[in-house]
Amino acid sequence: MAIDKWSANEGTNVGLGQVGSIFTDGTTDYNNQDIVAVQFITDGTFTRLEPKSVEYMGTSTGSVTPNGVAIDNGNTFPTGMVIFGHWGRVEMATGTAILYLGGYNT
């Protein structure tokens, strides 16, 4: 997703979480979403973190080039960390998080 897809105002709103968010404290599989950031409320790991394109890190093997190795459930993200990207599917293995939604002009 190119950043020029949004107007300046829309881009700011996305950054502030004004498109919407999902609170997750379990292992619900959020599929067919447009998630642009994950904020960890407690330490967390992923079962699935599937990017919408190969530019973003994720748990799928298709996301490893050029962005390092695939994330697995041995990778713990600490409380307070926020990761940014563009994911269509997120499923936590452990932890609590807020998933911030994109979605302008998509």
N, C-alpha and C positions, 0 to 999 in steps of 0.2 A: 504494500500500500504506500503510495507516494504521499508525502506530507502536503503537497500542493492540492490534494484532493479536497481539503477543507479550506474554508475561508479563514481569515485570521481570527475572527470571533469564534467560529466553530472549533478551531484548533485549541483555543484557550479553554473553551467549555469542556472539551475532552480531557484536557490536562487537569481540570478541577473536578472531574468525575460527574459532570452535569448530564451526561448521556444516560447514566444509570449505573447501578452496581448490584452485585450478588454477594451476600454473606454466606460463607460455607464453613461448617464446622464438622463435616462428615465426609463421606466418600461418594457423594452424589456426582454423577457423570453429567457435566454441563456440556452438551454437544450442540452443534450448529449455532454457536455464539460468535460474538465479535468482541473478544476480550483484548484490551490494549495495555492493561497493567494488573499486577497481582501484588497486593500488600499483605504481608504476613503478620497476623495478630499474635500468633504463637509460632514456634519453630514448625516448619512443615516440609513435607516431601510430596512428590507427585507420583501417581499411577500413570496419568496421561497429561501431557502438555504438548498438544499438537498444533504446530504453527500453520498459518494460512499460506505461507510460502517459505522457501528455503533460506530466506534472509534472517529468519528468527530461530533462536535455540528452541529445543524441544526434546521430547522423549522418543520421537520417531527417528529411525536411522536416516531418513531423508533430510533431516535438519542438521546433519553434522558437518556439511561442507558449505561455506567456509567458516562455520561458527563453532569450531571445537567439537567435542565429543557429545554424544546424546546424553541427556539427563536421565538418571535412573533413581530408584527409590533409596539408594544409598547417599544421594546428594541432599543434604539438609539445608534449607534456607532459613536463616535466623529471624527471630522476632524483630519486627520493624523494617525489614528489608522490603524494598519495592523493586520488582522487575518489570521492564517495559518491553513490549513486542506487539505481536498481532497473532492471536491464537483463536482457533475455531472450536477447540475442545479442551476442557480442563477437568481433571479429576484428581482430587487430593488423596494421598494415601494416609497421611497423618497431618494434624495441625488445623489451624483456623486461619481463614484469609478473607479478604474482600477482593472480589474480581471486578475491575472497572471495565465498563462496556464502551466500545466505540459505536459506530453505526451511522454517522452523518454521511449522506450521499453514497451509501454502499448498496 
